[in-house]
Amino acid sequence: MEVDMMKSMIIVALLMVATSAAAQQPESPANSIRVSAADLDVTSAQGTRALDRRLKAAVRRVCGELDARDPYRQSAYRQCLTIARQSAKAGRAALVAHASDQAPSINISR
């Protein structure tokens, strides 16, 4: 019961982050991306390295391309990266901590 409550709290927190960041950057390609870890053993070093590569790629997809010509967009892009990385880090920690009893995927939000 406590594990289910903790999972729900993590999901709600990630959704809150995604909602606030999405309101600030309406032109980005996606608000969130689900990263599957179903084929990974995240209790092993090899599995966590593969997961980290997937999360890094997902963060880049969520935030889109940097428009270096526009200072406002540069700032928004950096903010998106920060929020998405925090989301990925929180999701990764929860997934690894509960590897045996959690659905093997993470939502990366901005």
Backbone hydrogen bonds, N-H to C=O, Kabsch-Sander energy under -0.5 kcal/mol:
donor,donor_aa,acceptor,acceptor_aa,energy
5,M,1,M,-2.0
6,M,2,E,-2.4
7,K,3,V,-2.5
8,S,4,D,-2.2
9,M,5,M,-2.3
10,I,6,M,-2.3
11,I,7,K,-2.5
12,V,8,S,-2.5
13,A,9,M,-2.4
14,L,10,I,-2.5
15,L,11,I,-2.3
16,M,12,V,-2.2
17,V,13,A,-2.1
18,A,14,L,-2.5
19,T,15,L,-2.5
20,S,16,M,-2.2
21,A,17,V,-2.3
22,A,18,A,-2.4
23,A,19,T,-1.6
24,Q,20,S,-0.8
24,Q,21,A,-0.6
25,Q,21,A,-1.2
28,S,25,Q,-1.1
30,A,62,V,-0.8
33,I,108,I,-1.7
35,V,33,I,-0.5
35,V,106,I,-4.1
36,S,34,R,-0.6
37,A,104,P,-3.9
38,A,104,P,-0.6
40,L,37,A,-1.9
42,V,40,L,-1.0
44,S,41,D,-2.0
47,G,41,D,-0.5
48,T,44,S,-2.2
49,R,45,A,-2.1
50,A,46,Q,-2.1
51,L,47,G,-2.3
52,D,48,T,-2.6
53,R,49,R,-2.0
54,R,50,A,-2.0
55,L,51,L,-2.7
56,K,52,D,-2.3
57,A,53,R,-2.1
58,A,54,R,-2.3
59,V,55,L,-2.4
60,R,56,K,-1.7
61,R,57,A,-2.1
62,V,58,A,-2.7
63,C,59,V,-2.0
64,G,60,R,-1.3
68,A,66,L,-0.9
70,D,67,D,-1.2
74,Q,70,D,-2.1
75,S,71,P,-2.1
76,A,72,Y,-2.5
77,Y,73,R,-2.7
78,R,74,Q,-2.4
79,Q,75,S,-2.3
80,C,76,A,-2.5
81,L,77,Y,-2.7
82,T,78,R,-2.3
83,I,79,Q,-2.5
84,A,80,C,-3.1
85,R,81,L,-2.6
86,Q,82,T,-2.1
87,S,83,I,-2.4
88,A,84,A,-2.7
89,K,85,R,-2.8
90,A,86,Q,-2.5
91,G,87,S,-2.5
92,R,88,A,-2.8
93,A,89,K,-2.4
94,A,90,A,-2.2
95,L,91,G,-2.5
96,V,92,R,-2.9
97,A,93,A,-2.4
98,H,94,A,-1.8
99,A,96,V,-1.2
101,D,98,H,-1.3
102,Q,98,H,-0.8
105,S,103,A,-2.2
106,I,35,V,-2.4
108,I,33,I,-3.0
108,I,106,I,-0.6
109,S,107,N,-0.6
110,R,31,N,-1.5
